[in-house]
Amino acid sequence: MSKKVAFLGLGVMGFPMAGHLANDGYDVTVYNRTPAKAEAWAEKYKGKTAATPREAALDAEIVMACVGNDDDLRSVVLGEDGAFSGMGKGTIFVDHTTASADVARELAAAGEALGIGFIDGPVSGGQAGAENGVLTVMCGGDEASFSAVKGAVESYAQAVTLLGPVGAGQLTKMVNQICIAGLVQGLSEGMHFAQKAGLDAKQVAGVISKGAAQSWQMENRYDSMVDDKFDFGFAVDWMRKDLGIALAEADRLNTSLPVTALVDQFYGDVQALGGGRWDTSSLIRRLRQLGKSYKA
């Protein structure tokens, strides 16, 4: 496909993702709700800015978005200033927002009526993964659209996988967050227990990370958790949004996610402690500050 792409949403993820596209030679036009962020991006990467999603999408063969939630996504896609109004037949929209599977299907249907392809492609890897261009992208959509955009997406990803029809990417991201929630709570309890028992928690983590307890969370977060520092990644507010999506989908599927529901409540406690913008490993702070009050 053409080297002309548009990118909508320049938060901590979108800003570097769009930058990798520019660095790989794509002709990138960006849109951000706060124009100053778009201007800063254009200055850094020598790209172009647009005043609306529609303007950004004009003449682009691929339009990518990474915004906050379902409603944010609708606002940049639909309506007279939305991206779809500026996209032509045969173009493809790639959504990297972590959103519901329902909104992915809704927008895919709207795009199909206009001859626009749609891929839902939420990402995992956090801010560091976006900055380093090593994200994992979980995609839903048809094979032809996926094949057409895969090369561009690989500008900022180490793994790009088609998992099924539209919505499959979002469902897979829900699985990702469900698994992470339990892992972070277990790691928090383990490190808290080690410290309470008088052990060198960092030494303990260094040892057990070589065995069956190993995880990405352990290898990348135990050090900052023990030091009570929580400014290293995905925020609690965002995690609660994602877990809410997963829990709502579980209700729709008439299935139970008991551990996920409990950890979601624990993250609510962290928010009440003022930690909405702390990273997700701050679950250990809850244990430290609430003491024994967390016991059932």
Buried (B, 14 or more C-beta within 10 A) or exposed (E): BEEBBBBBBBBBBBBBBBBBBBBBEBBBBBBBBEEEBBEBBBEEBEBBBBEBBBBBBBBBBBBBBBBBBBEBBBBBBBBEBBBBBBBEEEBBBBBBBBBBBBBBBBBBEBBEEEEBBBBBBBBBBBBBBBBEBEBBBBBBBBEEBBEBBBEBBBBBBEEBBBBEBBBBBBBBBBEBBBEBBBBBBBBBBBBBEBBEEEEEBBEBBBEBEEEEBEBEBBEBBBBBBBEEBBEBBBBBBBBBBBBEBBBEBBEEEEEEBEEBBEBBEBBBBBBEBEBBEBBBBBBBBBBBEBEEEEEE
